[in-house]
Amino acid sequence: MNISKIREVAGRFGATGLVGLAGLISLLFASAPLRAQGPRGPSPKPIAAENEAPIDLTGYWVSLITQDWRFRMVVPGSGEYAAIPINTKGKQTADAWRAAPDEAAGKQCEAYGAAVLMRNPERLHVTWQDADTLRVDTDKGMQTRLLHFPPPPSGGPPAPFMAPHTNAPPSWQGQSVARWPSVGAGGGLSPAANAPRPDSFEVMTDDMLPGLLRKNGVPYGSNTTMHEWWQLYTEPTGEQWLTINTKVYDQEYLQKPYVYESIFLKEPDGSKWNPTPCSLTS
């Protein structure tokens, strides 16, 4: 700081101004060490989702068909729309649908999209693709879902949990984000979900290609979104069960959300894993 310049300015302001100027100078000197300190160190790195996981879902699972066996194990005939709340447009679309043209057009996987994939009779292979992405492969249809766990916000209230709406092109499995219940989850699909269990997590999905909720043409549209709760149950014997409660939202073809539950049993290994391609006729 130029002391001679300060004296020159002080002479112009007189004694009263000098007192104020002296205060300003002391403030400038006092703040200088603060500026010299520079920015603070980096914030602690968020804990990876894999390390934060309260449950371990990795391994092989087989679906248990305890509900709607007729519609899940056998390709239903035309007009068999029970349990799906389709609207008039959905019924008209399903009535006019035929498998052969879609098979010829290479759209066999439209009945294996995220909105219904967990409803199919199949086996799952669950692994961590990376520390924040849970990977779910199916043997039937050979599909892969990626459940991304974004890091929680640092400080402040939790961000609203919403479907991701990315700029990625639509796909059969869309884009999914997930969170453990410790990140402020609330609400959900049932009264139990209002107080989430520590052995569960929540998933939101969108950006899906339009597809089929059933292999007889029951459609879902391109703006469909999905909300799921995945929950693990462990019996005293060590046997493990996975339940996935699902709500499918589609204002184009559904009168109200399509709600269903899928149940899987943990298998000891992958000896029964049997990948088969998508099919609309089996």
C-alpha positions in Angstrom: 0.0 0.0 0.0 1.4 3.5 -1.0 1.8 5.4 2.4 2.7 8.7 0.8 -0.5 8.6 -1.2 -2.5 8.0 1.9 -0.9 11.0 3.6 -1.8 13.1 0.6 -5.4 12.1 0.7 -5.5 12.5 4.5 -4.3 16.1 4.1 -7.2 16.9 1.8 -9.8 15.4 4.2 -8.5 17.0 7.4 -8.6 15.5 10.9 -12.2 14.3 10.8 -11.7 12.6 7.4 -8.4 11.2 8.7 -10.2 9.3 11.4 -12.6 7.7 8.9 -9.8 7.0 6.5 -7.8 5.4 9.2 -10.7 3.1 9.9 -10.9 2.2 6.2 -7.2 1.5 6.1 -7.3 -0.8 9.2 -10.2 -2.6 7.6 -8.3 -3.1 4.4 -5.3 -4.5 6.3 -7.5 -6.7 8.4 -9.1 -8.3 5.3 -5.9 -8.8 3.5 -4.9 -12.0 5.4 -8.4 -13.4 4.7 -7.9 -12.9 1.0 -4.5 -14.4 1.1 -5.9 -17.7 2.5 -7.5 -18.5 -0.8 -10.5 -20.9 -1.3 -11.2 -23.6 1.2 -10.3 -27.2 0.5 -12.6 -29.5 -1.5 -15.8 -30.8 0.1 -15.7 -34.4 1.2 -16.5 -36.8 -1.6 -20.0 -38.3 -1.4 -20.2 -41.9 -0.3 -20.7 -44.2 -3.3 -24.1 -45.9 -3.5 -22.6 -49.4 -3.4 -20.8 -48.5 -0.1 -24.0 -46.9 1.3 -26.3 -49.8 0.3 -28.2 -51.2 3.3 -28.9 -54.4 1.4 -27.0 -56.7 -1.0 -29.1 -57.7 -4.1 -26.2 -59.0 -6.2 -26.6 -62.5 -7.5 -29.2 -64.5 -9.4 -33.0 -64.3 -8.8 -35.9 -66.3 -10.3 -39.4 -64.8 -10.7 -42.3 -66.5 -8.8 -45.5 -66.4 -10.7 -48.0 -66.1 -7.9 -50.4 -63.6 -9.6 -52.0 -63.5 -13.1 -50.5 -66.8 -14.2 -52.8 -67.0 -17.2 -51.5 -63.7 -18.6 -47.8 -64.1 -17.7 -47.0 -67.7 -18.5 -49.1 -68.0 -21.7 -49.4 -65.5 -24.5 -52.9 -64.1 -24.0 -55.4 -64.0 -26.8 -56.9 -60.9 -28.4 -59.2 -59.0 -26.0 -57.7 -60.5 -22.8 -57.1 -57.2 -21.0 -58.2 -58.0 -17.5 -56.2 -56.3 -14.6 -54.8 -53.6 -16.9 -56.8 -50.3 -16.7 -56.7 -49.4 -20.4 -58.8 -46.6 -21.8 -60.8 -46.6 -25.0 -57.9 -45.6 -27.2 -55.8 -48.3 -25.6 -58.4 -50.9 -26.3 -58.8 -49.8 -29.9 -55.0 -50.0 -30.4 -54.8 -53.4 -28.8 -57.8 -54.8 -30.8 -56.1 -53.7 -34.0 -52.6 -55.0 -33.1 -51.0 -58.1 -34.7 -47.7 -59.7 -33.7 -46.5 -60.7 -37.2 -45.9 -57.1 -38.6 -44.1 -56.1 -35.5 -41.9 -59.3 -35.5 -41.1 -58.5 -39.2 -40.2 -54.9 -38.2 -37.8 -56.1 -35.6 -39.9 -54.8 -32.7 -39.9 -58.1 -30.7 -38.5 -56.4 -27.6 -41.5 -54.0 -27.3 -43.0 -56.5 -24.8 -39.7 -56.3 -22.7 -39.5 -52.6 -22.0 -38.9 -51.3 -18.5 -42.6 -50.7 -17.9 -43.3 -54.5 -17.9 -39.9 -56.2 -17.8 -40.0 -57.2 -14.1 -43.4 -58.7 -14.8 -42.1 -61.3 -17.2 -41.3 -64.9 -16.1 -37.5 -64.7 -16.0 -34.2 -64.8 -14.1 -32.3 -61.7 -13.0 -28.6 -61.3 -12.6 -27.9 -58.2 -10.4 -24.4 -56.7 -10.2 -22.8 -53.3 -9.6 -21.7 -51.9 -13.0 -19.9 -49.2 -11.1 -20.0 -47.8 -7.6 -23.2 -45.7 -8.3 -25.0 -47.9 -10.9 -26.8 -51.1 -10.1 -27.1 -53.4 -13.2 -30.0 -55.7 -13.7 -29.8 -58.3 -16.6 -32.6 -60.6 -17.6 -32.2 -63.9 -19.3 -35.6 -63.8 -21.0 -35.3 -61.1 -23.7 -31.6 -60.4 -22.7 -32.4 -56.9 -21.5 -30.3 -54.7 -19.2 -31.6 -52.1 -16.8 -29.2 -49.6 -15.2 -30.4 -48.0 -12.0 -28.3 -44.9 -11.4 -27.9 -43.6 -7.8 -27.0 -39.9 -8.1 -25.1 -38.4 -5.2 -27.3 -36.6 -2.7 -27.2 -32.8 -2.6 -24.6 -31.3 -0.2 -26.4 -29.2 2.4 -30.0 -28.0 2.3 -33.1 -30.1 2.0 -33.1 -33.2 -0.3 -33.9 -32.5 -3.9 -37.4 -33.7 -5.1 -37.1 -37.3 -6.3 -38.3 -37.3 -10.0 -37.9 -39.2 -13.2 -34.6 -38.1 -14.8 -35.8 -36.6 -18.2 -32.4 -36.7 -19.8 -31.4 -35.8 -23.3 -30.6 -39.4 -24.1 -32.6 -41.0 -27.0 -35.5 -43.1 -25.8 -34.8 -46.8 -25.3 -36.6 -50.0 -24.2 -35.3 -49.6 -20.7 -35.3 -45.8 -20.6 -33.4 -43.9 -17.9 -33.7 -44.9 -14.2 -32.6 -43.1 -11.1 -32.7 -44.7 -7.6 -32.2 -43.8 -4.0 -31.8 -45.5 -0.7 -34.5 -44.6 1.9 -32.0 -42.6 4.0 -32.0 -39.9 1.3 -35.4 -38.5 2.5 -37.7 -40.9 0.6 -41.3 -40.6 1.5 -44.7 -41.4 0.0 -44.8 -44.5 -2.2 -47.1 -47.3 -3.3 -48.5 -48.4 0.0 -48.9 -47.3 3.6 -45.7 -49.2 4.4 -43.8 -47.1 1.9 -44.7 -43.9 3.9 -42.1 -45.1 6.4 -39.5 -46.8 4.1 -37.9 -49.9 5.4 -34.1 -49.9 5.5 -34.0 -53.0 3.3 -35.7 -51.2 0.4 -35.0 -48.6 -2.3 -37.0 -46.4 -4.7 -36.6 -46.1 -8.5 -38.1 -43.6 -11.1 -37.9 -44.3 -14.8 -38.8 -42.4 -18.0 -37.4 -41.8 -21.5 -38.8 -45.2 -22.6 -39.8 -46.2 -26.2 -43.5 -47.0 -26.5 -44.1 -50.7 -25.9 -46.5 -53.4 -24.8 -47.8 -54.1 -21.3 -48.9 -57.5 -22.6 -48.1 -59.6 -25.6 -51.6 -59.2 -27.1 -51.1 -55.6 -28.0 -51.9 -53.7 -24.8 -49.9 -50.5 -25.4 -48.0 -47.9 -23.4 -47.0 -44.6 -24.9 -43.8 -42.7 -25.3 -44.5 -40.4 -22.3 -44.9 -43.3 -19.9 -43.1 -43.0 -16.5 -42.7 -45.6 -13.8 -42.3 -45.6 -10.0 -41.0 -48.7 -8.2 -40.1 -49.8 -4.7 -37.6 -52.7 -4.5 -37.7 -54.5 -1.1 -35.7 -57.4 0.3 -37.0 -59.9 2.8 -34.8 -62.4 4.5 -36.3 -65.5 6.2 -34.8 -66.9 9.5 -33.7 -69.8 7.3 -31.6 -67.4 5.2 -33.9 -67.6 2.2 -34.2 -64.3 0.5 -37.2 -62.8 -1.4 -37.2 -59.6 -3.6 -40.5 -57.8 -4.2 -40.9 -55.0 -6.7 -44.0 -52.9 -6.4 -44.6 -50.9 -9.6 -46.8 -48.1 -10.7 -46.9 -47.4 -14.5 -48.2 -43.9 -15.5 -49.5 -43.4 -19.0 -52.1 -40.8 -19.8 -52.3 -41.8 -23.4 -53.5 -45.4 -23.0 -54.4 -45.9 -19.3 -57.4 -44.7 -17.3 -55.3 -44.8 -14.1 -51.9 -46.1 -13.1 -51.2 -49.8 -13.7 -50.1 -51.2 -10.4 -48.5 -54.7 -10.0 -46.1 -56.6 -7.8 -43.3 -58.9 -9.0 -41.7 -61.4 -6.6 -38.3 -63.1 -7.0 -36.5 -65.8 -5.0 -32.7 -65.7 -4.6 -30.9 -68.6 -6.2 -27.5 -70.0 -5.0 -25.8 -69.5 -8.4 -26.3 -68.9 -12.1 -26.5 -72.6 -13.1 -30.1 -72.1 -14.4 -29.3 -68.9 -16.2 -30.6 -69.3 -19.8 -30.5 -66.2 -22.1 -33.1 -66.2 -24.8 -34.0 -63.4 -27.3 -37.1 -61.3 -27.3 -40.2 -62.9 -28.7 -43.8 -61.8 -29.2 -45.2 -65.3 -29.7 -43.7 -67.2 -26.7 
